């Protein structure tokens, strides 16, 4: 994100293949509101899992920006 010119105001980490719950999103909403965040940024894989949970949040108003992650093998 830094390479794209974005400034992170907070972050949250969850295990790979995590199934997000409404309880997971509440602190993210609170932190975003208190910090003045302008968007939620997530990976493509997590966006698919977050979408149904975020749709249930009546007070979610930030856009969700999805980062496409690419990997390049330089050798071997």
Secondary structure as UniProt FT lines:
FT   HELIX           2..4
FT   TURN            16..17
FT   HELIX           22..35
FT   STRAND          39..43
FT   HELIX           44..55
FT   TURN            58..59
FT   STRAND          63..67
//
